[in-house]
Amino acid sequence: MKNEALHSQFGAKIASYLAGEMNPGERVSFEQEIAADAEKGELFSEYSKIWKGVDQLAEQSGYNVDEEWGILSEKMDFSGKRGLPGNTRKLRAFVFRAAAVLLIGIAGVAGWVVVRNMNAYEALAVEEGSETFELSDGSVITMNAGTTLKYDTRENSGERRVILSGEAFFEIARDTARPFVVEAGSAVIEVLGTSFNVNAYRENETVEVTVHSGLVSMAARSKTGKQILLNPGNAGVLYKTGKQLDIVSTADPNDIAWKTREMVFSGTPLGEVISVVNHVYRSNIVIPDPSLMNCTITVSFRDQELGAVLEVITSTLDLSLSREEGQLILTGEGCK
């Protein structure tokens, strides 16, 4: 196994086995091969740990490995010019998985993990809470829980491009020669220097961009040519299904409450209040009685714990709070 070509070929076989792409006969033959060779057996064991480890990372953070591999492979030259054996497509995919899990051991400590791949990109992933990172150009990005972001570390490229899945607040250092571009699901956002929030979780039906300063361009990645310009206080909403792109003149005052822990509600229906609270605290509060959803409340919170927030809401609307199977349940007469 000291020969690099043989090592790569065996790595490709391992990837094929782990991906379930071998037929029954090939699987039996492969299992006999690793049983008869201690070095191959040890290598297979290490590869298996990596393969399983990255699946665990995906479950914890919402990181779609197969989708990210597809995006990465489109940006890389896989024409065989890198000196690798010809039949290494599966191995390349495996190498990406391996890179994604190299630092999985520190994820549980800091709540985030940094990944380097072979195309000058770095990837950041925040599992819980929020984390703030400063890029080499001076831009500052605060990422919400369950968010991943890839960015090109090359300073000689004509733009600063990142790929976002989840939610993040961007404070972009101005550089007229190198625009800052965010790919977020089906949306593309471009700026020179500004601050804005992007909400682009995979499960959302929309991609939402709220501008806090400067001017932001937002467009759909489809070839419709649709583009909007957003000023401070505006929000752009792209509907994933119909590719409809709209401007909301008055942005949600709580759009970055997840970052600031400041929430302001003025005659706001309880259903909307709970939606914001769930988003900010990653909680699971439910209201079984639909009639309570329209009860309005005027209140503000500043960096308070979830328990304190719920105590104010329940006492104001005369509600009761109970716990059941991981849910926080609000019940009561409310505004009837």
Summary of the structure (lengths in Angstrom):
residues: 336
radius of gyration: 23.9
end to end distance: 75.0
largest distance: 77.1
contacts: 979
relative contact order: 0.06
helix: 34%
strand: 32%
